[in-house]
């Protein structure tokens, strides 16, 4: 008996899973390959944690270094604002 395919078995290619191309500024952090938006956000978080850029008194605040400041446009953002700034640096 053949296994019946379900919609959930299909590869995820839309929305947050759609491949996007990072801007030159964002590519300095995540690389220049096309990546799903979810992977871009994950790599930015890896960068933030690797460089200890979370405010120790308020972990929701990200203190931008020179690379992140080019993406955020300011010295600090909250984790909730971060995705809005990243969206401006990716294209489908």
C-alpha positions in Angstrom: 0.0 0.0 0.0 1.5 3.4 -1.0 1.7 6.1 1.6 -0.8 8.8 1.0 0.9 12.3 0.7 -0.4 15.0 3.0 0.0 18.7 2.5 2.3 18.8 5.5 4.7 16.5 3.7 5.3 19.0 1.0 8.4 21.2 1.2 7.8 24.5 2.8 8.6 27.3 0.3 6.3 30.2 1.2 6.2 32.9 3.8 9.0 32.6 6.3 10.4 29.6 4.4 10.7 31.5 1.1 14.4 32.0 0.1 15.5 35.6 0.3 18.7 37.4 -0.8 20.3 39.5 1.9 21.6 43.0 1.3 25.3 43.7 1.3 25.1 44.9 4.9 23.1 41.8 6.1 25.4 39.5 4.1 28.3 40.6 6.3 26.6 38.8 9.1 24.6 35.9 7.4 26.5 35.3 4.2 25.4 36.2 0.6 23.6 33.0 -0.2 19.8 32.9 -0.7 18.3 31.7 2.6 14.9 31.2 4.1 13.9 34.2 6.2 13.7 32.0 9.2 17.4 31.0 8.7 18.4 34.7 8.3 16.8 35.5 11.6 18.5 32.5 13.2 21.9 33.5 11.9 21.5 37.1 13.2 20.6 35.7 16.6 23.7 33.5 16.5 25.8 36.6 15.7 24.2 38.6 18.5 24.9 35.8 21.0 28.4 35.1 19.7 29.3 38.8 20.1 27.5 39.3 23.5 25.3 42.1 22.1 22.3 41.6 24.4 21.9 44.2 27.2 22.8 42.3 30.3 20.1 44.2 32.3 17.4 43.8 29.7 17.9 40.7 27.4 15.2 42.0 25.1 17.4 44.9 24.0 20.1 44.4 21.4 23.1 46.7 21.5 24.2 47.1 17.9 27.9 46.9 16.9 29.1 48.5 13.7 27.7 45.7 11.5 24.3 45.6 13.1 24.0 49.4 13.3 24.1 49.4 9.4 21.0 47.1 9.5 19.1 48.7 12.5 20.0 52.3 11.7 20.5 53.0 15.4 22.6 51.9 18.4 20.0 49.6 20.0 16.7 47.9 19.2 14.4 45.6 21.0 14.1 42.0 19.8 10.6 42.8 18.7 11.8 45.6 16.4 14.7 43.5 14.9 12.6 41.6 12.3 11.2 44.9 10.9 14.8 46.1 10.3 15.9 42.8 8.9 12.9 42.8 6.4 14.3 46.0 4.9 17.5 44.2 4.1 16.2 41.2 2.2 14.6 40.8 -1.2 12.7 37.8 -2.6 
